[in-house]
Amino acid sequence: MTFVVPAADGRELAVEEWGEPAGHPVFLLHGTPGSRLGPIPRPMVLYQLGIRLISFDRPGYGRSDRRIGRAVGDIAADVRRIADFLELPEFGVLGRSGGGPHALACAALLPGRARRVAALVALAPAQAEGLDWFEGMAPSNTREYLAVRRQGELVSARLRSVADRIRANPAQHVANLYAELTGSDRRVVGDGGMRRMLLETFQEAFRTSADGWIDDLLAFCAPWGFDLGDIVVPTMLWHGANDTFSPAGHSRWLADRIPNSTVVVQPGSAHFGAFNVLPDMLTWLARPVEAPWP
């Protein structure tokens, strides 16, 4: 059931809980575009792992109010607010795709609260020195990020039009997405349950507008608002070697700059392979801080 938590500035944050109510708390930060609805592991898997999974719509998505001009680092204050509301002194954080940079923000800015953090198929900062940011990226994603970098908020009108089409026919969006996928990603998205979750999360993401999507892309292309070198908590970086949405070189670059990090680049996997490793990542997030991977 969805419930609302008031942010420090009065905005409303739409939150969802899954799994074992008395289990180890883990925040799941959704992709771009995405929503609190997932995709998530099956409830039985969460119960077996002893995980209390907490997801929420980032500002501008689903039922959460927009925060104009937000930086990636601003997510930490919202996570802290929800954790305080739920009376959680400590928790793990897992971010997938567009949620990855936001998870790293929690690692850097909430070191006393976020005990362990995992970022799956994450992007590196747009200003990443020494990284060819677009190497290995699909042409459609390259065009999208270049448009944001060059046009900034002028790209908003096009994204709103795309969001309207997705809201009206999310199944067609998933079909269009499928056409661009690698073979390994097609096997993941070809699962009936996964397709249903993707339909639900895309439709909910654009429930009222494209604001969350627009603000995510602008935030990724601007300074993130924190220093990767400040991350001191155990941090796991996972990437599929064949990812063309956010290439694996991004996680390798991040690993070189995050002191207490482990990077896993999995051969034969790509972007949506992150869903298959969620149970392993949740297991790692629930372990004592000093326990190594895996």
BELDATA-V805209 format. One record per run of one state. SS is the DSSP state (hx for helix, st for strand, lp for the rest). FROM is the first residue (numbers start at 0). LEN is the number of residues. If there is no record, write none. Layout:
ss=SS from=FROM len=LEN
ss=SS from=FROM len=LEN
//
This chain:
ss=lp from=0 len=2
ss=st from=2 len=4
ss=lp from=6 len=5
ss=st from=11 len=8
ss=lp from=19 len=4
ss=st from=23 len=6
ss=lp from=29 len=5
ss=st from=34 len=1
ss=lp from=35 len=2
ss=st from=37 len=1
ss=lp from=38 len=4
ss=hx from=42 len=7
ss=lp from=49 len=1
ss=st from=50 len=6
ss=lp from=56 len=15
ss=hx from=71 len=14
ss=lp from=85 len=5
ss=st from=90 len=6
ss=lp from=96 len=1
ss=hx from=97 len=12
ss=lp from=109 len=4
ss=st from=113 len=7
ss=lp from=120 len=18
ss=hx from=138 len=30
ss=lp from=168 len=1
ss=hx from=169 len=11
ss=lp from=180 len=2
ss=hx from=182 len=7
ss=lp from=189 len=2
ss=hx from=191 len=14
ss=lp from=205 len=5
ss=hx from=210 len=11
ss=lp from=221 len=6
ss=hx from=227 len=3
ss=lp from=230 len=3
ss=st from=233 len=7
ss=lp from=240 len=8
ss=hx from=248 len=7
ss=lp from=255 len=5
ss=st from=260 len=6
ss=lp from=266 len=5
ss=hx from=271 len=4
ss=lp from=275 len=2
ss=hx from=277 len=8
ss=lp from=285 len=9
//
